[in-house]
Every structure is written in C-alpha cells, then in structure tokens.
Amino acid sequence: GLEPSPELFKFLWSHFSAVAGDQPSLECWPPLATRDPVNSGDQLSLHEVMLAGWGMPIGELFDLEALATECRNRKRWSFFVTSEVVNVKGGVASPPNALAIF
C-alpha cells in the first residue's frame, strides 16, 4: 500500500480527483501516519487527509486486471470511470462497484 508522506500528499493533490487500487487497503497496513507540517506535527493518515480533508474518494478492491484486459481487447486506454455505491440508510462505505464506460 501507499505510505503517507508530504511528497505523496502533494502528488495526489496536484494530479488526481480520486484514487483507486486493487488491494484491500490503499495505504500500507497497519497504516502509518506522517507529521502534518501545518498543524504542529499532528499525525495524519491517507484516509484522514483524502476523505475527510479533501473529499477525495478512495476505491479499493477494484478489478484492474479485468479492466486492463478489456482495454487491450478494445485497443482503448481512456474511458470514464464511476463507482456506484450501495444505498443503505445510515451505512458507511460500500463494496466496490466500479463501472468503466468506453
């Protein structure tokens, strides 16, 4: 998984509006925390910064191998990606349900 660091935070902020992977946890497990240079050295994890701080969605357990195969078959490498959540009243999080629209 990804290790939180000021460099990674800057990279994600500058280049992405959402992040997803094919593993059970996007960040390394157990999660490490990095010092927040702005707030007196508070400890920050990727989930805290990305979800709560930036509102940046995190996708986990996406089947990227199947997506790569479909891209290869279509000879297309750009597409629209969305993830439909399970609508459960009072629920938190959702199983992955990514959709790639070519």
ZADO-1210 file (C-alpha; in nm, 4 decimals, padded with zeros to 6 digits):
<atoms>
<atom x="00.0000" y="00.0000" z="00.0000" code="GLY" pos="1"/>
<atom x="00.0880" y="00.3662" z="-00.0162" code="LEU" pos="2"/>
<atom x="00.2858" y="00.5273" z="00.2633" code="GLU" pos="3"/>
<atom x="00.1692" y="00.8715" z="00.3717" code="PRO" pos="4"/>
<atom x="00.4310" y="01.1383" z="00.3172" code="SER" pos="5"/>
<atom x="00.4277" y="01.5103" z="00.2366" code="PRO" pos="6"/>
<atom x="00.5569" y="01.4268" z="-00.1137" code="GLU" pos="7"/>
<atom x="00.2730" y="01.1791" z="-00.1779" code="LEU" pos="8"/>
<atom x="00.0122" y="01.4243" z="-00.0475" code="PHE" pos="9"/>
<atom x="00.1436" y="01.6928" z="-00.2852" code="LYS" pos="10"/>
<atom x="00.1472" y="01.4473" z="-00.5786" code="PHE" pos="11"/>
<atom x="-00.2099" y="01.3271" z="-00.5169" code="LEU" pos="12"/>
<atom x="-00.3398" y="01.6822" z="-00.4644" code="TRP" pos="13"/>
<atom x="-00.1768" y="01.8020" z="-00.7875" code="SER" pos="14"/>
<atom x="-00.2761" y="01.5154" z="-01.0193" code="HIS" pos="15"/>
<atom x="-00.5856" y="01.3261" z="-00.9028" code="PHE" pos="16"/>
<atom x="-00.9502" y="01.3817" z="-00.8098" code="SER" pos="17"/>
<atom x="-00.9979" y="01.0210" z="-00.6907" code="ALA" pos="18"/>
<atom x="-00.7696" y="00.7252" z="-00.6238" code="VAL" pos="19"/>
<atom x="-00.8345" y="00.3508" z="-00.6537" code="ALA" pos="20"/>
<atom x="-00.6432" y="00.0280" z="-00.6346" code="GLY" pos="21"/>
<atom x="-00.6926" y="-00.3475" z="-00.6492" code="ASP" pos="22"/>
<atom x="-00.5812" y="-00.4276" z="-00.2964" code="GLN" pos="23"/>
<atom x="-00.7875" y="-00.4439" z="00.0268" code="PRO" pos="24"/>
<atom x="-00.6298" y="-00.1243" z="00.1585" code="SER" pos="25"/>
<atom x="-00.4981" y="00.1691" z="-00.0426" code="LEU" pos="26"/>
<atom x="-00.2484" y="00.2657" z="00.2243" code="GLU" pos="27"/>
<atom x="00.0042" y="00.0372" z="00.3889" code="CYS" pos="28"/>
<atom x="-00.1240" y="-00.1811" z="00.6710" code="TRP" pos="29"/>
<atom x="-00.1050" y="-00.1195" z="00.9546" code="PRO" pos="30"/>
<atom x="-00.1450" y="00.2420" z="00.8455" code="PRO" pos="31"/>
<atom x="00.1466" y="00.4702" z="00.9125" code="LEU" pos="32"/>
<atom x="00.0951" y="00.8317" z="00.9973" code="ALA" pos="33"/>
<atom x="00.3011" y="01.1262" z="00.8850" code="THR" pos="34"/>
<atom x="00.3561" y="01.4530" z="01.0654" code="ARG" pos="35"/>
<atom x="00.1361" y="01.7395" z="00.9499" code="ASP" pos="36"/>
<atom x="00.3755" y="02.0306" z="00.8902" code="PRO" pos="37"/>
<atom x="00.0932" y="02.2851" z="00.9175" code="VAL" pos="38"/>
<atom x="-00.0738" y="02.1767" z="01.2426" code="ASN" pos="39"/>
<atom x="00.2092" y="02.1404" z="01.4931" code="SER" pos="40"/>
<atom x="00.3141" y="01.7938" z="01.3834" code="GLY" pos="41"/>
<atom x="-00.0257" y="01.6213" z="01.4156" code="ASP" pos="42"/>
<atom x="-00.0307" y="01.2637" z="01.2867" code="GLN" pos="43"/>
<atom x="-00.2146" y="01.2170" z="00.9539" code="LEU" pos="44"/>
<atom x="-00.3114" y="00.9047" z="00.7597" code="SER" pos="45"/>
<atom x="-00.4037" y="00.8945" z="00.3906" code="LEU" pos="46"/>
<atom x="-00.7673" y="00.8225" z="00.4715" code="HIS" pos="47"/>
<atom x="-00.7955" y="01.1203" z="00.7056" code="GLU" pos="48"/>
<atom x="-00.6446" y="01.3620" z="00.4559" code="VAL" pos="49"/>
<atom x="-00.8033" y="01.2291" z="00.1375" code="MET" pos="50"/>
<atom x="-01.1550" y="01.1510" z="00.2591" code="LEU" pos="51"/>
<atom x="-01.2178" y="01.3945" z="00.5420" code="ALA" pos="52"/>
<atom x="-00.9796" y="01.6723" z="00.4434" code="GLY" pos="53"/>
<atom x="-01.0142" y="01.6851" z="00.0659" code="TRP" pos="54"/>
<atom x="-01.3318" y="01.4869" z="-00.0052" code="GLY" pos="55"/>
<atom x="-01.1270" y="01.2696" z="-00.2435" code="MET" pos="56"/>
<atom x="-01.2888" y="00.9277" z="-00.2996" code="PRO" pos="57"/>
<atom x="-01.0809" y="00.6171" z="-00.2327" code="ILE" pos="58"/>
<atom x="-01.1627" y="00.2975" z="-00.4219" code="GLY" pos="59"/>
<atom x="-01.0363" y="-00.0375" z="-00.3003" code="GLU" pos="60"/>
<atom x="-01.0657" y="-00.3917" z="-00.4387" code="LEU" pos="61"/>
<atom x="-01.1262" y="-00.2732" z="-00.7957" code="PHE" pos="62"/>
<atom x="-01.0640" y="-00.5482" z="-01.0549" code="ASP" pos="63"/>
<atom x="-00.7906" y="-00.3721" z="-01.2512" code="LEU" pos="64"/>
<atom x="-00.6768" y="-00.6919" z="-01.4252" code="GLU" pos="65"/>
<atom x="-01.0177" y="-00.7314" z="-01.5923" code="ALA" pos="66"/>
<atom x="-01.0115" y="-00.3610" z="-01.6862" code="LEU" pos="67"/>
<atom x="-00.6652" y="-00.3987" z="-01.8424" code="ALA" pos="68"/>
<atom x="-00.7873" y="-00.6987" z="-02.0429" code="THR" pos="69"/>
<atom x="-01.0915" y="-00.5059" z="-02.1674" code="GLU" pos="70"/>
<atom x="-00.8703" y="-00.2105" z="-02.2658" code="CYS" pos="71"/>
<atom x="-00.6379" y="-00.4425" z="-02.4553" code="ARG" pos="72"/>
<atom x="-00.9319" y="-00.6081" z="-02.6352" code="ASN" pos="73"/>
<atom x="-01.0803" y="-00.2726" z="-02.7353" code="ARG" pos="74"/>
<atom x="-00.7404" y="-00.1127" z="-02.8025" code="LYS" pos="75"/>
<atom x="-00.8665" y="00.1833" z="-02.5958" code="ARG" pos="76"/>
<atom x="-00.6965" y="00.3176" z="-02.2868" code="TRP" pos="77"/>
<atom x="-00.9185" y="00.6123" z="-02.1993" code="SER" pos="78"/>
<atom x="-01.2649" y="00.5833" z="-02.0532" code="PHE" pos="79"/>
<atom x="-01.4953" y="00.7296" z="-01.7907" code="PHE" pos="80"/>
<atom x="-01.4845" y="00.5594" z="-01.4509" code="VAL" pos="81"/>
<atom x="-01.7510" y="00.5794" z="-01.1858" code="THR" pos="82"/>
<atom x="-01.8366" y="00.3741" z="-00.8817" code="SER" pos="83"/>
<atom x="-02.1973" y="00.3170" z="-00.7840" code="GLU" pos="84"/>
<atom x="-02.2459" y="00.2927" z="-00.4098" code="VAL" pos="85"/>
<atom x="-02.4882" y="00.0680" z="-00.2271" code="VAL" pos="86"/>
<atom x="-02.7559" y="00.2956" z="-00.0838" code="ASN" pos="87"/>
<atom x="-02.8090" y="00.1798" z="00.2754" code="VAL" pos="88"/>
<atom x="-02.9695" y="00.4246" z="00.5177" code="LYS" pos="89"/>
<atom x="-02.7141" y="00.5087" z="00.7875" code="GLY" pos="90"/>
<atom x="-02.4484" y="00.2996" z="00.6121" code="GLY" pos="91"/>
<atom x="-02.0827" y="00.3875" z="00.5939" code="VAL" pos="92"/>
<atom x="-01.8639" y="00.2867" z="00.2973" code="ALA" pos="93"/>
<atom x="-01.9750" y="00.0473" z="00.0269" code="SER" pos="94"/>
<atom x="-01.8442" y="-00.2599" z="-00.1520" code="PRO" pos="95"/>
<atom x="-01.6639" y="-00.1719" z="-00.4749" code="PRO" pos="96"/>
<atom x="-01.8853" y="-00.1443" z="-00.7793" code="ASN" pos="97"/>
<atom x="-01.6704" y="00.0289" z="-01.0385" code="ALA" pos="98"/>
<atom x="-01.8037" y="00.0934" z="-01.3874" code="LEU" pos="99"/>
<atom x="-01.5806" y="00.1788" z="-01.6841" code="ALA" pos="100"/>
<atom x="-01.7712" y="00.3408" z="-01.9702" code="ILE" pos="101"/>
<atom x="-01.5899" y="00.3313" z="-02.3040" code="PHE" pos="102"/>
</atoms>
